Amino acid sequence: MLHIVEHSVIDSIKLIPFLFLAYLAMEYLEHRTGNGIRRWLKNADKAAPVMGSLLGAVPQCGFSAAASNLYAGRVITLGTLIAIYLSTSDEMLPILISERAPFKEIVGILLGKALLGMTAGLLIDLIRRRKKAEDRGSIHDICEQEHCHCEKGILSSALTHTAQIAFFILLITFILNLVLHFSGDDILEKLLRDRAVLGPVLAGFVGLIPNCAGSVVITRLYLEGALSLGATMAGLFTGSGVGVLVLFRVNHNRRENLKILLLLYGIGVAAGIVMGFLPV
């Protein structure tokens, strides 16, 4: 039990800097800038999915958690959010390096995730601009829902938001670690191993688990040859760390959150299936 608590606390602490910086930036934009900066951000968003997918490929899930907060405050677009989710690596890269996977193979997987994130993000934003989707919500709405007393200043508000979300992540992470500890990773391995037809579909579901266990099991099975490239990529595409978990906590439009979850899953699984037929 002490090991589970320690592991949960360490995982949650790693996210705090990303969460704090995200909230600090959001508070600054809300309280210290005018309409000019907002217009500049909206114009810059046309290329934001490209940058988001590159940053998301860094081996950590903290950036996806920060992105969820930025999207809830409408600082970034849906396309940028999806780009970050698809490219997020979580524990995949450290495992590939520790197992001495071929360098070309590692680069290929990272590029595949980043390229899909860029492409999907740009297409989503293009479609939404053509439909003239309304940009609703702001950091002010989040402040009202969280009762963080933002009038005390941007630093105090950012700290309050960070503490609230960090506690929520700690609680959910502890529950997930507790369940995985007693059920074991074997249940995930049995679900995925040698599933030639349903591999990408099932791996996509495993990737959605807001815990590093999903990416660990998927990567390990791939290195053992028990999981195809297509199924592996499907699971890694949908694996956004705790990003989706944070989204459901800070973005109170549940219907929108479910649509984003289904969009992420659909893109990840479809791309995994296509990659399964490629001669690589």
N, C-alpha and C positions, 0 to 999 in steps of 0.2 A: 504493500500500500504506500509506503514511504517513497518507493521508487516511482510509482505512478504519479504521486503528488509532485515529486521533484521534476519529473519529465514534463508534466503539464505546466509547471511554473516556468521552467526554462523556455519551453516553446512559446509561451505567452510573452515573456520578457523580451524575446527577440523581436517581437512585433511592435513594441511600444515606441521606439524611435520613428518608425515609419508612420504610425498613427498620429503621433504628436506633430510631426512636420506637416502631414496632410491637413490636420485641423488648424494648425497655425497659419498655413497658406490660405485656407478657406476663410478663416476669420479676418485675415488681413484684407483679402479681396472684398469681403462684405462690408467692413467697417472703415477702410482707409482708401479705397479707390472709387473712382467715378465710372460713369457709363463708357468712357473712352477705353478703359482697360477691359471692360466686359466685351465691348465690340471687338477689340484686338484678340481676345481669347477665342471668341467665336470664329473669327477668320483663321486664326492659327490652328483651330481644330481640324481644318481640312487635311492637314498633314500629320496631326497628332497620333493617329493610329500607327504610323510608321515608327515614330519615336517610342510610343508605348509598347509596341511589340518587341523592340530591341531592349528596352529596359526590363521588360517582363522576363526575358530570357536569362537574366542574371539568376544564379542558383539560390533563391530565397522566395518565400511566399509573402513577405511583408509588403512588397510593392502592390500585390493584388489586393491586399487588405486596405492599403491607402487609396488605391484606385476606386474601391467601392465607396469610400467616404467622399471622394472627389466627385463621383458620379451622383451620389445622393444630393450633394450640394450644387449639382449642375455646373461644375467647373470643367468637366470633361464630357465628351459625347458618349453615346452608347457604343459607337464603333470603336472608340479608343478603349472603352472598358472591355469589350469582347476581345480586342486585339491583345490586351494585357493578360486576360484570363487564358487565352489559347496558347500564349507563348511562355507563361510562367512554368518554371522548371521544378520547383520544390526540391525534393531529395534526389531527383533523377541524376543530375550531373555529378554530384559527389560519389554516388554509387558507381557510375560508369568509370569514373577516374580511378576509384579505389580498386575496382576489378580489372583495371588495365585493359579496358576495351580499346579497340583500334581508334586512333586519332580521327581518321576519316569518318568512321562511324559516329563518333561523338559530334563532330562538326555537322555531319549530315542531319542528325536528329535535331540539333539546335536550330539549324537553318530551316528545316522543315516546319518547326513550330513557329519560328519568327515570320517566315514567309506566309504561312496560313493566317497568322494573326494580322499581318499587314493587309493582305488581300481581303479577308472577311471584314476587317474594320473599315477599310476604305469603301467597300461596297455597301455596307450597312449605312454609313453616313451619307453616301450618295443617294441611296433610296429614300432615306428620311428627309433629306433636303428637298428632294423632288416632291415628296408628299407634304412638305411644309409642316413637318411635325412641330408642335408647340413645345417650347422649352419651359417646363413648369418646375417650380420648386427652387429652393436656395438654401444656403446655410442657415438663414433666419428661420426657415420652417423647421429645420432639425433642432435648432435651439429651443423653439417653443415646445417641441415634442419631448425633448430631453430635460427641460427645466434646468438649464445650465447657468442661468443668470449671466447672460453675455454682456450685460451692461457694466460688469466689473472690469472689463478689459479683455483684449484678445488673448493674452497669455493665460489668464485665469480660465477663460472659456475653453481654450484649447486643452489645458490640463484636465478640466472637468470632463470634456468629451473623451479624452484619451483614457482616463481612469474608468469611466463607465463601460466603454467598449472593451478595454483590456480585461476587466472583471468578467464580462460576458464571455469573452473568448476563453478565459481560464476555466470557467465553469463548464462550457461545452467540451473543451479539450480534455478536461478531467474525466467527464462522462464517457467520451469516446475511447480514451486510453483504458478506462476501467473495463469497458465492454470488450475491447480488443485483447486486453490482457487475459481475461477469463475465457474468451472464445478462441483466442490465438489467431495468428496470421494464417494458420492452416485452412481456415474456412474460406479465406479469400483465394488461396492457392487452389483449393479444390474447385472453386467456382470458375476459375479461369483456365486451369491447366487443360491443354489439348482440346480446346473448344474451337475447332476449325471454322465452323459456320457462324456460330453465335459469338465468337471471340470479340470482335469490335463492339458489339452491342453490350455485352456483359462488362467488358473492360471500361467502356464509357461510363457505366454506372459506378464501378469501383473508383474511377478517377474523380467522381463527384464527391466522394467522402472527404469532408473538410479536415483531413488529418494526413500526416506524412506517410501513414501506413500504406495508403493506396499506391502512391508512386514507388514506394520501396518494393512492394510485392510485384507490381507490374514490371519494374526494371529488372528485378532479380529473376523472374520467370523468363523474361526475354533473353537474358544472358545465359540462362540454362538451356535455351532452345525450346522451352515448353510453351512459348507464346510467339505467335507470328508478328512480323513487323507491323502489319495493319492493325492488329488488336492492340499491340503495344502503343502505337501512335494515337489510337483512339482514346485509350486511357490517359495518356500523357497530355493530350489536347484538352480533355475535359477537367484535368486535375489543376485547379487554380488555388490550391492551398486552402486558406480560410477566407479567401476573397468572397465567395458566394455566401458563406456564413455571415460575414460582416454586412454584406448587402442586405440580407433579410433583417438584420438588426437595425440598420440606420435608414434604410429606404422603406417607408411605411406603406408604399403602394404594393400590396401583396400580389396583385394580379400582374403588375409589371415585373416583379421579381420572378414569378413563375415563368413568364414569357422569356426573360433573360436566361433562366436556367435551361429551359427547353431549347432555346436558340443555341446556347453553348453546347449542349449535349448533341443536338442534331448536326451542327457543323463538325464537331469533333468525331462523331461516329461515321458520318458520311465521308469525311476526309480519310479516316482510318481504313474504311472499306476500299476506297479508290487506291490508296497507297498499297493495299494488300495485293492488288493486281499489277502493280508496277514491277518491272524487271530490275529490282535493286536488291 
